[in-house]
Amino acid sequence: MNKRNIIIKGLFFAISIIAVFFYISCKNKCGTTTCQNSGTCSNNKCICPTGYSGNSCQNAWSSEYIGTYKCSRAACTIHVNGDTTWQSAVTVAATNGGYTVNISNFDNTNVTQVATVDSVNNITISLASGTYGVAASGTFASNKINLHYTTYAQGGIAYICNMTMVKE
């Protein structure tokens, strides 16, 4: 009887281990794919969280923006000191996963602005709290960012410009 109990317990243990393995390995499966970046499965299709796309949520919206850009400023409402061409870099922001980017040396000021991007290549910089900062909106297409922005300086001075950023 003792030998029989040991065999039954051994079989039960082996079946439990196999069941746990299959449960864990299939947990994130969605049809034939595995949903990434916190995507969830519905009807064998990955539903991607904001900031990601692709059949397995593998593409961050911000990925195509990343790189070094040659920038130029034009059509400012008031005279702006400094060069009208410069270089900036776009990198992935540390927050919000796939839908925010950092634009370094924004407007040739050595300041980094955080921008939000969406699935149809719109880009937005929201005015920070306070009385001065940058607000911008624009688009990304064919490795080029076009931005229309307003800079609010201390003392209530504001200037409005258009900026073009071409990926190098």
N, CA, C and O of each residue as an XYZ file, in Angstrom:
672
protein
N       0.817     -1.198      0.000
C       0.000      0.000      0.000
C       0.853      1.251      0.000
O       0.506      2.236     -0.653
N       1.937      1.233      0.703
C       2.842      2.359      0.773
C       3.432      2.682     -0.591
O       3.554      3.847     -0.968
N       3.797      1.633     -1.328
C       4.380      1.819     -2.661
C       3.357      2.443     -3.607
O       3.694      3.292     -4.432
N       2.110      2.012     -3.477
C       1.034      2.548     -4.325
C       0.817      4.043     -4.034
O       0.653      4.828     -4.968
N       0.813      4.438     -2.786
C       0.648      5.856     -2.410
C       1.790      6.706     -2.959
O       1.576      7.825     -3.424
N       2.992      6.169     -2.901
C       4.142      6.909     -3.425
C       4.008      7.106     -4.929
O       4.318      8.184     -5.437
N       3.551      6.088     -5.648
C       3.374      6.192     -7.104
C       2.274      7.207     -7.420
O       2.442      8.035     -8.315
N       1.165      7.155     -6.709
C       0.050      8.085     -6.948
C       0.493      9.523     -6.653
O       0.214     10.439     -7.425
N       1.183      9.703     -5.531
C       1.670     11.049     -5.198
C       2.679     11.543     -6.230
O       2.672     12.722     -6.584
N       3.530     10.672     -6.707
C       4.505     11.025     -7.740
C       3.834     11.428     -9.039
O       4.214     12.419     -9.663
N       2.814     10.642     -9.452
C       2.064     10.982    -10.669
C       1.334     12.323    -10.507
O       1.342     13.156    -11.413
N       0.710     12.516     -9.355
C       0.004     13.771     -9.104
C       0.973     14.954     -9.165
O       0.652     15.988     -9.751
N       2.139     14.812     -8.571
C       3.149     15.861     -8.586
C       3.617     16.152    -10.013
O       3.728     17.315    -10.399
N       3.890     15.112    -10.797
C       4.346     15.281    -12.184
C       3.277     15.963    -13.026
O       3.584     16.867    -13.803
N       2.031     15.541    -12.879
C       0.934     16.168    -13.643
C       0.774     17.630    -13.229
O       0.520     18.483    -14.079
N       0.917     17.931    -11.949
C       0.816     19.318    -11.477
C       1.905     20.191    -12.092
O       1.636     21.305    -12.540
N       3.133     19.682    -12.113
C       4.246     20.435    -12.698
C       3.986     20.694    -14.182
O       4.208     21.810    -14.654
N       3.531     19.708    -14.912
C       3.249     19.857    -16.351
C       2.133     20.871    -16.558
O       2.221     21.713    -17.452
N       1.079     20.801    -15.739
C      -0.045     21.740    -15.875
C       0.412     23.171    -15.610
O       0.029     24.078    -16.349
N       1.213     23.394    -14.586
C       1.726     24.736    -14.280
C       2.584     25.241    -15.429
O       2.464     26.403    -15.817
N       3.442     24.401    -15.976
C       4.288     24.794    -17.104
C       3.444     25.258    -18.288
O       3.712     26.311    -18.867
N       2.423     24.476    -18.650
C       1.580     24.853    -19.782
C       0.776     26.113    -19.489
O       0.567     26.933    -20.382
N       0.325     26.276    -18.256
C      -0.417     27.483    -17.903
C       0.464     28.726    -18.031
O       0.043     29.732    -18.602
N       1.669     28.657    -17.507
C       2.586     29.802    -17.560
C       2.999     30.088    -18.999
O       3.037     31.251    -19.401
N       3.307     29.068    -19.779
C       3.789     29.303    -21.138
C       2.683     29.795    -22.057
O       2.975     30.452    -23.056
N       1.440     29.505    -21.759
C       0.333     29.933    -22.625
C      -0.359     31.179    -22.103
O      -1.226     31.729    -22.781
N       0.002     31.629    -20.924
C      -0.682     32.737    -20.271
C      -0.737     33.995    -21.140
O      -1.784     34.640    -21.204
N       0.351     34.360    -21.804
C       0.397     35.584    -22.596
C       0.175     35.338    -24.083
O       0.335     36.256    -24.888
N      -0.181     34.148    -24.450
C      -0.397     33.833    -25.863
C      -1.723     34.414    -26.326
O      -2.707     34.462    -25.587
N      -1.711     34.853    -27.578
C      -2.914     35.400    -28.206
C      -2.927     34.846    -29.620
O      -2.308     35.417    -30.518
N      -3.617     33.757    -29.820
C      -3.514     33.072    -31.103
C      -2.107     32.512    -31.213
O      -1.667     31.743    -30.359
N      -1.408     32.899    -32.266
C      -0.036     32.419    -32.445
C       1.005     33.431    -31.976
O       2.201     33.186    -32.135
N       0.589     34.554    -31.406
C       1.535     35.576    -30.952
C       1.459     35.753    -29.442
O       0.522     35.287    -28.793
N       2.444     36.424    -28.905
C       2.477     36.793    -27.491
C       2.372     38.310    -27.418
O       3.181     39.019    -28.017
N       1.387     38.810    -26.690
C       1.210     40.261    -26.556
C       2.345     40.841    -25.719
O       2.653     40.329    -24.642
N       2.965     41.907    -26.212
C       4.080     42.558    -25.535
C       3.633     43.902    -24.967
O       2.531     44.370    -25.250
N       4.484     44.507    -24.177
C       4.274     45.862    -23.640
C       2.914     46.031    -22.972
O       2.237     47.040    -23.168
N       2.528     45.049    -22.193
C       1.264     45.048    -21.430
C       0.032     44.981    -22.314
O      -1.056     45.369    -21.890
N       0.191     44.491    -23.541
C      -0.976     44.259    -24.398
C      -1.828     43.144    -23.832
O      -1.331     42.256    -23.139
N      -3.127     43.198    -24.135
C      -4.043     42.152    -23.673
C      -4.675     41.475    -24.876
O      -4.749     42.050    -25.961
N      -5.125     40.257    -24.671
C      -5.676     39.473    -25.767
C      -7.197     39.499    -25.731
O      -7.807     39.327    -24.676
N      -7.805     39.715    -26.898
C      -9.253     39.642    -27.039
C      -9.550     39.034    -28.395
O      -9.129     39.565    -29.422
N     -10.265     37.934    -28.405
C     -10.611     37.234    -29.648
C      -9.379     36.933    -30.500
O      -9.377     37.162    -31.710
N      -8.338     36.419    -29.858
C      -7.078     36.055    -30.524
C      -6.394     37.235    -31.213
O      -5.682     37.049    -32.199
N      -6.607     38.447    -30.696
C      -5.954     39.642    -31.231
C      -5.439     40.470    -30.054
O      -6.149     40.680    -29.071
N      -4.179     40.941    -30.171
C      -3.607     41.765    -29.104
C      -4.223     43.160    -29.144
O      -4.277     43.792    -30.198
N      -4.683     43.630    -27.998
C      -5.170     44.998    -27.840
C      -4.033     45.762    -27.167
O      -3.659     45.477    -26.030
N      -3.497     46.732    -27.891
C      -2.290     47.428    -27.428
C      -2.640     48.595    -26.508
O      -3.649     49.269    -26.716
N      -1.810     48.836    -25.494
C      -1.997     50.016    -24.658
C      -1.569     51.262    -25.426
O      -0.867     51.171    -26.433
N      -1.990     52.408    -24.951
C      -1.606     53.666    -25.578
C      -0.091     53.731    -25.699
O       0.629     53.484    -24.731
N       0.388     54.064    -26.892
C       1.817     54.190    -27.118
C       2.414     53.056    -27.922
O       3.575     53.136    -28.322
N       1.642     51.986    -28.174
C       2.172     50.829    -28.881
C       1.224     50.378    -29.983
O       0.011     50.569    -29.901
N       1.811     49.769    -31.025
C       1.028     49.227    -32.130
C       1.720     47.963    -32.629
O       2.780     47.587    -32.128
N       1.119     47.319    -33.609
C       1.663     46.088    -34.170
C       0.834     44.894    -33.739
O       0.072     44.978    -32.776
N       0.978     43.779    -34.450
C       0.143     42.619    -34.154
C       0.422     42.026    -32.776
O      -0.421     41.312    -32.234
N       1.602     42.310    -32.196
C       1.891     41.848    -30.838
C       2.270     43.026    -29.927
O       2.917     42.831    -28.899
N       1.866     44.245    -30.306
C       2.149     45.473    -29.535
C       3.651     45.712    -29.388
O       4.105     46.243    -28.374
N       4.415     45.318    -30.402
C       5.877     45.391    -30.336
C       6.434     46.749    -30.744
O       7.604     47.019    -30.469
N       5.663     47.606    -31.379
C       6.178     48.883    -31.890
C       5.747     50.054    -31.014
O       4.553     50.295    -30.836
N       6.716     50.778    -30.471
C       6.413     52.014    -29.740
C       6.176     53.112    -30.766
O       6.916     53.218    -31.744
N       5.149     53.932    -30.550
C       4.868     55.023    -31.488
C       6.073     55.916    -31.654
O       6.304     56.450    -32.739
N       6.849     56.087    -30.593
C       7.973     57.007    -30.611
C       9.188     56.476    -31.370
O      10.094     57.252    -31.671
N       9.238     55.192    -31.685
C      10.434     54.581    -32.278
C      10.905     55.291    -33.534
O      12.103     55.529    -33.692
N      10.001     55.633    -34.422
C      10.410     56.232    -35.689
C      10.926     57.661    -35.536
O      11.570     58.179    -36.448
N      10.657     58.305    -34.406
C      11.112     59.675    -34.168
C      12.583     59.743    -33.743
O      13.236     60.769    -33.935
N      13.095     58.675    -33.177
C      14.410     58.661    -32.543
C      15.509     58.952    -33.565
O      15.545     58.351    -34.639
N      16.408     59.882    -33.218
C      17.526     60.195    -34.097
C      18.036     61.605    -33.904
O      17.596     62.326    -33.008
N      18.977     61.991    -34.763
C      19.556     63.332    -34.764
C      18.921     64.123    -35.898
O      18.723     63.599    -36.994
N      18.604     65.377    -35.633
C      17.904     66.221    -36.592
C      18.664     67.520    -36.857
O      19.297     68.074    -35.958
N      18.595     67.995    -38.090
C      19.041     69.339    -38.438
C      17.798     70.207    -38.369
O      16.796     69.929    -39.028
N      17.870     71.257    -37.568
C      16.697     72.088    -37.300
C      16.848     73.473    -37.910
O      17.954     73.993    -38.059
N      15.711     74.052    -38.255
C      15.697     75.435    -38.725
C      14.429     76.106    -38.226
O      13.378     75.480    -38.086
N      14.563     77.403    -37.962
C      13.463     78.196    -37.443
C      13.109     79.249    -38.491
O      13.987     79.806    -39.150
N      11.810     79.514    -38.635
C      11.371     80.528    -39.600
C      10.065     81.152    -39.125
O       9.388     80.631    -38.238
N       9.740     82.259    -39.729
C       8.451     82.921    -39.538
C       8.134     83.256    -38.084
O       7.010     83.044    -37.630
N       9.123     83.781    -37.345
C       8.870     84.185    -35.962
C       8.168     85.536    -35.934
O       8.406     86.398    -36.780
N       7.299     85.698    -34.942
C       6.554     86.954    -34.842
C       7.408     88.097    -34.341
O       7.101     89.253    -34.631
N       8.485     87.818    -33.589
C       9.427     88.846    -33.175
C      10.824     88.324    -33.445
O      11.020     87.121    -33.619
N      11.785     89.214    -33.480
C      13.160     88.811    -33.739
C      13.662     87.912    -32.615
O      13.481     88.214    -31.436
N      14.295     86.803    -32.994
C      14.854     85.866    -32.030
C      16.366     85.867    -32.209
O      16.866     85.669    -33.317
N      17.084     86.087    -31.130
C      18.545     86.068    -31.199
C      19.048     84.647    -31.403
O      18.374     83.683    -31.040
N      20.230     84.524    -31.981
C      20.849     83.217    -32.132
C      20.719     82.692    -33.547
O      20.066     83.292    -34.401
N      21.358     81.556    -33.770
C      21.343     80.942    -35.094
C      19.939     80.478    -35.461
O      19.122     80.160    -34.596
N      19.681     80.448    -36.760
C      18.396     79.948    -37.221
C      18.495     78.491    -37.667
O      17.489     77.904    -38.066
N      19.695     77.896    -37.605
C      19.850     76.460    -37.851
C      20.710     75.870    -36.745
O      21.632     76.524    -36.258
N      20.421     74.666    -36.354
C      21.145     73.993    -35.284
C      20.822     72.507    -35.340
O      20.077     72.056    -36.209
N      21.388     71.753    -34.409
C      21.171     70.318    -34.353
C      20.491     69.957    -33.035
O      20.820     70.500    -31.980
N      19.538     69.033    -33.115
C      18.848     68.519    -31.931
C      18.789     67.008    -32.022
O      18.931     66.432    -33.101
N      18.579     66.371    -30.883
C      18.405     64.918    -30.851
C      17.040     64.598    -30.262
O      16.572     65.279    -29.349
N      16.411     63.567    -30.784
C      15.157     63.077    -30.240
C      15.439     61.697    -29.653
O      15.940     60.802    -30.335
N      15.107     61.549    -28.376
C      15.329     60.287    -27.666
C      14.027     59.860    -26.999
O      13.098     60.657    -26.871
N      13.963     58.605    -26.578
C      12.785     58.110    -25.872
C      12.766     58.717    -24.482
O      13.779     58.710    -23.783
N      11.623     59.240    -24.081
C      11.482     59.786    -22.736
C      11.360     58.638    -21.738
O      10.895     57.553    -22.087
N      11.770     58.877    -20.525
C      11.758     57.829    -19.498
C      10.351     57.503    -19.015
O      10.133     56.461    -18.396
N       9.392     58.388    -19.294
C       8.036     58.172    -18.805
C       7.103     57.830    -19.954
O       7.412     58.093    -21.116
N       5.978     57.249    -19.627
C       4.886     56.975    -20.571
C       5.247     56.045    -21.717
O       4.708     56.175    -22.816
N       6.141     55.122    -21.473
C       6.401     54.067    -22.445
C       6.632     54.562    -23.843
O       7.584     55.303    -24.088
N       5.779     54.170    -24.772
C       6.018     54.408    -26.181
C       5.475     55.681    -26.759
O       5.514     55.847    -27.978
N       4.965     56.600    -25.951
C       4.374     57.767    -26.594
C       4.891     59.115    -26.124
O       4.214     60.127    -26.306
N       6.061     59.153    -25.529
C       6.694     60.441    -25.263
C       8.144     60.403    -25.715
O       8.803     59.365    -25.654
N       8.627     61.550    -26.167
C      10.016     61.684    -26.603
C      10.602     62.950    -25.982
O       9.872     63.869    -25.611
N      11.920     62.984    -25.877
C      12.638     64.177    -25.462
C      13.236     64.823    -26.701
O      13.850     64.140    -27.521
N      13.066     66.121    -26.845
C      13.708     66.875    -27.926
C      14.760     67.758    -27.266
O      14.429     68.733    -26.591
N      16.038     67.407    -27.467
C      17.112     68.184    -26.847
C      17.387     69.443    -27.658
O      17.074     69.507    -28.847
N      17.971     70.437    -27.009
C      18.350     71.692    -27.655
C      17.181     72.302    -28.430
O      17.352     72.815    -29.536
N      15.998     72.238    -27.832
C      14.797     72.764    -28.493
C      14.967     74.259    -28.748
O      15.324     75.005    -27.837
N      14.720     74.691    -29.952
C      14.820     76.101    -30.347
C      16.218     76.656    -30.102
O      16.385     77.849    -29.850
N      17.241     75.766    -30.178
C      18.640     76.144    -30.007
C      18.888     76.798    -28.648
O      19.667     77.747    -28.548
N      18.226     76.293    -27.599
C      18.317     76.894    -26.267
C      18.986     75.986    -25.235
O      19.045     76.347    -24.060
N      19.486     74.830    -25.637
C      20.050     73.845    -24.710
C      19.032     73.349    -23.688
O      19.411     72.816    -22.645
N      17.762     73.518    -23.976
C      16.685     73.030    -23.123
C      16.066     71.808    -23.796
O      15.903     71.780    -25.016
N      15.723     70.799    -22.997
C      15.053     69.609    -23.514
C      13.564     69.717    -23.233
O      13.154     69.963    -22.099
N      12.764     69.533    -24.264
C      11.306     69.550    -24.136
C      10.784     68.121    -24.261
O      11.299     67.336    -25.057
N       9.771     67.787    -23.483
C       9.114     66.484    -23.580
C       7.889     66.640    -24.469
O       7.040     67.498    -24.231
N       7.809     65.800    -25.496
C       6.703     65.863    -26.444
C       5.924     64.551    -26.423
O       6.488     63.485    -26.176
N       4.637     64.642    -26.680
C       3.769     63.477    -26.782
C       3.510     63.208    -28.251
O       3.240     64.130    -29.021
N       3.593     61.942    -28.639
C       3.312     61.547    -30.024
C       2.145     60.575    -30.025
O       1.892     59.893    -29.032
N       1.434     60.516    -31.146
C       0.314     59.581    -31.205
C       0.443     58.653    -32.411
O       1.409     58.732    -33.170
N      -0.525     57.791    -32.571
C      -0.453     56.746    -33.591
C      -0.575     57.274    -35.015
O      -0.282     56.539    -35.959
N      -0.995     58.518    -35.202
C      -1.096     59.100    -36.546
C      -0.060     60.200    -36.751
O      -0.221     61.062    -37.614
N       1.019     60.162    -35.941
C       2.188     61.023    -36.083
C       1.953     62.495    -35.799
O       2.606     63.354    -36.391
N       1.028     62.794    -34.903
C       0.909     64.149    -34.373
C       1.855     64.263    -33.195
O       2.072     63.291    -32.470
N       2.418     65.443    -33.001
C       3.351     65.672    -31.895
C       2.914     66.932    -31.155
O       2.575     67.939    -31.776
N       2.923     66.869    -29.812
C       2.425     67.967    -28.998
C       3.367     68.213    -27.820
O       3.839     67.273    -27.179
N       3.628     69.478    -27.549
C       4.345     69.877    -26.334
C       3.374     70.752    -25.559
O       2.934     71.795    -26.043
N       3.049     70.315    -24.356
C       2.102     71.061    -23.528
C       2.857     72.075    -22.690
O       3.960     71.811    -22.213
N       2.252     73.232    -22.518
C       2.845     74.293    -21.707
C       2.938     73.823    -20.271
O       1.946     73.395    -19.682
N       4.127     73.903    -19.713
C       4.332     73.523    -18.315
C       3.603     74.511    -17.419
O       3.315     75.634    -17.831
N       3.309     74.103    -16.218
C       2.641     75.017    -15.302
C       3.565     76.193    -14.999
O       4.787     76.048    -14.965
N       2.979     77.318    -14.787
C       3.764     78.531    -14.546
C       3.473     79.560    -15.619
O       2.545     79.396    -16.412
N       4.249     80.601    -15.644
C       3.958     81.705    -16.551
C       4.814     81.705    -17.804
O       4.620     82.553    -18.675
N       5.762     80.771    -17.921
C       6.572     80.752    -19.128
C       6.886     79.309    -19.512
O       6.765     78.392    -18.700
N       7.286     79.130    -20.754
C       7.574     77.800    -21.271
C       7.236     77.727    -22.748
O       7.131     78.748    -23.427
N       7.066     76.492    -23.242
C       6.813     76.259    -24.662
C       5.538     75.456    -24.829
O       5.287     74.504    -24.090
N       4.740     75.846    -25.805
C       3.590     75.063    -26.244
C       3.751     74.859    -27.743
O       4.045     75.808    -28.470
N       3.562     73.632    -28.209
C       3.789     73.359    -29.629
C       2.861     72.254    -30.122
O       2.368     71.431    -29.352
N       2.643     72.268    -31.435
C       1.928     71.172    -32.089
C       2.496     71.018    -33.487
O       2.991     71.976    -34.080
N       2.421     69.818    -34.000
C       2.952     69.579    -35.330
C       2.768     68.150    -35.769
O       1.982     67.396    -35.195
N       3.517     67.786    -36.814
C       3.392     66.460    -37.401
C       4.769     65.891    -37.723
O       5.761     66.613    -37.823
N       4.792     64.581    -37.882
C       5.989     63.863    -38.306
C       5.627     63.090    -39.560
O       4.657     62.332    -39.570
N       6.419     63.283    -40.636
C       6.221     62.527    -41.880
C       7.532     62.529    -42.653
O       8.243     63.534    -42.676
N       7.846     61.418    -43.276
C       9.034     61.293    -44.128
C      10.294     61.795    -43.423
O      11.072     62.555    -44.000
N      10.492     61.368    -42.180
C      11.673     61.735    -41.384
C      11.802     63.236    -41.138
O      12.911     63.749    -40.988
N      10.676     63.937    -41.095
C      10.691     65.373    -40.851
C       9.600     65.731    -39.840
O       8.457     65.289    -39.950
N       9.985     66.547    -38.849
C       9.027     67.080    -37.884
C       8.808     68.549    -38.215
O       9.766     69.314    -38.327
N       7.554     68.940    -38.369
C       7.182     70.342    -38.551
C       6.414     70.766    -37.305
O       5.398     70.165    -36.956
N       6.910     71.811    -36.637
C       6.282     72.289    -35.404
C       5.913     73.759    -35.518
O       6.670     74.564    -36.061
N       4.753     74.093    -35.004
C       4.323     75.481    -34.815
C       4.312     75.665    -33.308
O       3.591     74.956    -32.606
N       5.109     76.618    -32.791
C       5.223     76.728    -31.348
C       5.204     78.168    -30.880
O       5.505     79.103    -31.622
N       4.838     78.304    -29.626
C       4.850     79.592    -28.948
C       5.730     79.458    -27.721
O       5.581     78.521    -26.937
N       6.649     80.399    -27.560
C       7.495     80.438    -26.377
C       7.052     81.616    -25.532
O       7.026     82.757    -25.994
N       6.706     81.326    -24.299
C       6.292     82.352    -23.348
C       7.466     82.607    -22.410
O       7.819     81.754    -21.597
N       8.068     83.790    -22.531
C       9.232     84.144    -21.719
C       8.790     84.843    -20.442
O       7.656     85.308    -20.332
N       9.702     84.911    -19.480
C       9.406     85.646    -18.257
C       9.112     87.092    -18.616
O       9.721     87.646    -19.530
N       8.195     87.693    -17.910
C       7.809     89.073    -18.181
C       6.675     89.165    -19.189
O       6.326     90.265    -19.618
N       6.095     88.040    -19.577
C       4.943     88.048    -20.466
C       5.264     88.149    -21.940
O       4.344     88.231    -22.753
N       6.541     88.146    -22.323
C       6.917     88.225    -23.732
C       6.687     86.858    -24.379
O       7.068     85.824    -23.830
N       6.064     86.875    -25.539
C       5.813     85.624    -26.248
C       6.225     85.790    -27.705
O       6.040     86.852    -28.299
N       6.776     84.740    -28.262
C       7.000     84.758    -29.695
C       6.534     83.435    -30.284
O       6.607     82.383    -29.649
N       6.056     83.526    -31.516
C       5.497     82.377    -32.219
C       6.378     82.092    -33.422
O       6.695     83.000    -34.191
N       6.776     80.835    -33.590
C       7.662     80.440    -34.692
C       7.211     79.109    -35.302
O       6.396     78.376    -34.742
N       7.769     78.844    -36.447
C       7.652     77.533    -37.073
C       9.055     76.931    -37.116
O      10.035     77.620    -37.402
N       9.129     75.649    -36.830
C      10.421     74.967    -36.834
C      10.296     73.703    -37.667
O       9.290     72.996    -37.602
N      11.327     73.429    -38.447
C      11.412     72.200    -39.218
C      12.617     71.422    -38.709
O      13.703     71.977    -38.542
N      12.415     70.144    -38.466
C      13.470     69.263    -37.996
C      13.581     68.107    -38.997
O      12.638     67.333    -39.160
N      14.722     67.993    -39.657
C      14.936     66.942    -40.672
C      15.905     65.920    -40.108
O      17.017     66.259    -39.704
N      15.472     64.654    -40.084
C      16.317     63.585    -39.534
C      17.522     63.385    -40.407
O      17.410     63.285    -41.629
N      18.703     63.323    -39.767
C      19.964     63.139    -40.505
C      20.274     61.670    -40.657
O      21.293     61.312    -41.249
